[in-house]
Structure formats: C-alpha cells, structure tokens
C-alpha cells in the first residue's frame, strides 16, 4: 500500500508523515459525537494510541482499564490505560 505523506511543522523543522483521515465513534453511546482525527499509519504497530481527551469525547470510561507507565523518548514518564474495546 502507498500513503500520501503530509508535511507537519515539528520542533526541529518540517516533518512528513503518512496520515489518513479517520472517524472515531462509540457504538455503545449513540449520543457521543463522532470525532474526525488524523491517524498515523504505522504498519509495525501492534496497538493504537489515542489521548484521554479523545476517550472522554467519545464517552469511554478509562477507569476500568489496566494502567501502566512507560518512559518516552524525551525522558518523561506517561501513564497509559490499556483496554480492549468491543467492536
């Protein structure tokens, strides 16, 4: 597959990334709005990561998910909620 690369302004100058427009919905909460998002294509990834703000907008309760911490490349620690969303 081939994807168009979109140029973004990064902290060290422009960077091009393969992104595609996606729409996120919570099928268990029909009152939650659909959210337009740009998804980064990462063919080697085993997981999808979204910010907690996206989960809140979709009405997804993150308190029931497992939590773990990891250290990002900039030496900051982040907490991540892991959970399987039913389709």
C-alpha positions in Angstrom: 0.0 0.0 0.0 1.1 3.6 -0.6 0.0 6.5 1.5 0.4 10.2 0.9 2.8 11.9 3.3 1.6 15.1 4.9 4.0 17.8 6.0 3.8 19.0 9.6 5.7 21.6 11.5 7.9 19.8 14.0 10.0 21.1 16.9 13.1 20.8 14.7 11.5 21.8 11.4 9.1 20.3 9.0 8.5 16.5 9.1 6.5 14.4 6.7 4.3 11.6 8.0 1.9 9.1 6.4 -1.5 10.1 7.9 -5.0 9.2 6.9 -8.3 10.8 8.0 -10.4 8.6 10.2 -13.7 8.9 12.1 -13.9 7.6 15.6 -17.3 6.6 17.1 -18.5 4.9 20.3 -21.1 2.4 19.1 -22.2 1.8 22.7 -23.0 5.5 23.2 -25.1 6.8 20.3 -25.3 10.3 21.9 -21.5 10.7 21.8 -20.3 12.7 18.8 -18.2 11.2 16.0 -14.7 12.6 16.0 -12.6 13.4 13.0 -9.0 12.5 13.5 -5.8 12.1 11.6 -4.4 8.7 12.1 -0.6 8.0 11.7 -0.1 4.9 9.6 2.4 2.6 11.4 2.4 -0.7 9.8 4.6 -2.2 12.5 2.4 -1.2 15.4 0.5 -3.7 17.5 -1.6 -1.1 19.3 -3.5 2.1 18.6 -2.9 5.0 21.0 -5.2 8.0 21.4 -5.2 10.7 24.0 -7.5 10.5 27.0 -9.3 13.6 25.7 -10.5 11.6 22.7 -11.8 8.8 25.0 -13.6 11.5 27.1 -15.3 13.0 24.0 -16.4 9.5 22.9 -17.8 8.7 26.4 -15.3 5.9 27.0 -14.7 5.3 30.7 -11.0 4.6 31.2 -11.2 3.8 34.9 -11.9 0.1 34.2 -8.8 -0.3 32.1 -5.4 -1.5 33.3 -2.8 1.2 33.8 0.9 1.1 33.3 3.7 3.7 32.9 6.4 4.0 30.3 9.2 6.4 29.6 9.0 8.2 26.3 12.0 9.3 24.2 12.2 12.7 26.0 12.6 11.0 29.4 9.2 12.0 30.6 7.0 9.3 32.2 3.5 8.8 31.0 0.6 6.7 32.3 -1.3 4.7 29.7 -4.7 2.9 30.1 -4.8 -0.4 28.3 -8.1 -2.0 27.4 -9.8 -4.0 24.7 -12.8 -2.2 23.1 -15.5 -4.4 21.9 -16.5 -4.0 18.3 
